[in-house]
Amino acid sequence: MSLLQWIVRGVPRLRSGGNPGYNPLRSIVHLSRFTVSYHCDKKMAKKYSCLGYFSYGTPNFYSSVSRPFPSLLGTNMQNIQKKISVNRSSLSSKSVSEKLNEGMEEKFQRAQNDLILDYGSKPTIPQRLVQNAPDPLQAYLQLMRFDRPIGSWLLFWPCGWSIALAATPGCLPDLGMLALFGAGAVVMRGAGCTINDMWDKDYDGKVARTAARPLASGALTLFDALVFLSLQLSIGCLILLELNWYSVLLGASSLGLIVLYPLMKRVTYWPQLMLGFTFNWGALLGWASVRGTCDWAVCLPLYAAGVAWTLIYDTVYAHQDKCDDAIIGIKSTALKFGDQTWKWLSGFGLTFVSCLLLTGYNAQLAWPYYSAVAAAALHVTNQVRTLDINNPGDCGDKFRANRHLGWVLFAGIVGGTLLKSNKENPPSLELNLMSNEL
């Protein structure tokens, strides 16, 4: 028997509507199935204030029961009614049962409204494309998160940084290679999301923010997702084969990370670290695709900087779902760090900036790069200083703002590479070389 079940059984039985022993409060708890999945430990009181705990670790039942229950989301009214554990034969008053049904219908309708595909009054271009797509195609586009391109940007930027670093001094990065990696980021991010949703199908239905995803809501089956995943991986393979063989082998070696990442949240509080290893593989692959091999003195610090950056933005992202994650047993750095999140993020930010400085030093970049690193440091500092970990909206906004940091660093790398030639090859030296050739 869980702690919440014990508390519910201890609630005094109420006598209402001529039904001796009927406890409407207990019935509402059973309706939500909350007592089945609730878990509590003594440390949760300090970490998860959003769950409404007293200081001594006992759940504040009345504040917890008032919030929408994620287990109601992604189901239909018939399934909800089947799971009602109220003994209807003991209800002789129609007013009580009707009132209960009306309350459940209102809660279900509110949940369904929250799950309707609504991008607001000014949807972005990807969101408009999804809205205007044929109905059967919409579910697949949502499965690969085509309407949420922030993940593709975060996957692409380590690739873009690495390609720009590998450019010839005084030259712009290879635009064709950037376009190829951009397409690959969209496809492989979609494949990763498909794999993640296949693993988390049962969990997503219990979390308010993810209950409308195609697999969790039943819009697509696991077989549909598997066929779509095969198509995405095939396209990703074709893109990878456009690179040199060193890059092909290096890129193929990341598939294990892509498959294993969704499982990490079940076994460790550090799934964000595994995501960092996965999402920043492009820091190695981008340089190799241009130069034919990796310069580890440049690529490894850039890769480490990307991992630290991922730990920052994905911990912020995880704070959006920490209440639901704590209930259903999903682990994350947000739950591990709790109220000490700002200290950890500060450490990750220091690592991020230090590794970027080492990358620029080893690559011998010019001053525009260091200006961009300074701007990135200010960005991270402002995010850590102003972050409200108990405000999901603020966490979501700060998570999405990281695409701007990617642009800043990319511009700094390009500028640092363009001016690098003036430092290494002054005009007098170039004229001497030309005269010798003549």
ABEGO torsion letter per residue (X at the ends): XBAAAAAAAABBBBBBGGBBGBBAAAAAAAAAGAAAABBBBAAAAAABAAAGBBAAGBBBAAAAAABBBAAABGBBAAAAAAABABBAAABABAAAAAAAAAAAAAAAAAAAAAABBBAEABBBAAAAAAAABBAAAAAAAAAAGAABAAAAAAAAAAAAAAAAAABBBGBBBBAAAAAAAAAAAAAAAAAAAAAAAAAAAAAAAABAAAAABAAAAGABBAAAAAAAAAAAAAAAAAAAAABBAAAAAAAAAAAAAAAAAAAAAAABAAAAAAAAAAAAAAAAAAAAAAAGBBBAAAAAAAAAAAAAAAAAAAAAAAAAAAAAAAAAGBBBAAAAAEAAAAAAAAAAAAAAAAAAAAAAAAAGBBAAAAAAAAAAAAAAAAAAAABBAABAAAAAAAAAAAAAAAAAAAAAAAAAAAAAAAAABBAAAAAAAAAAAX
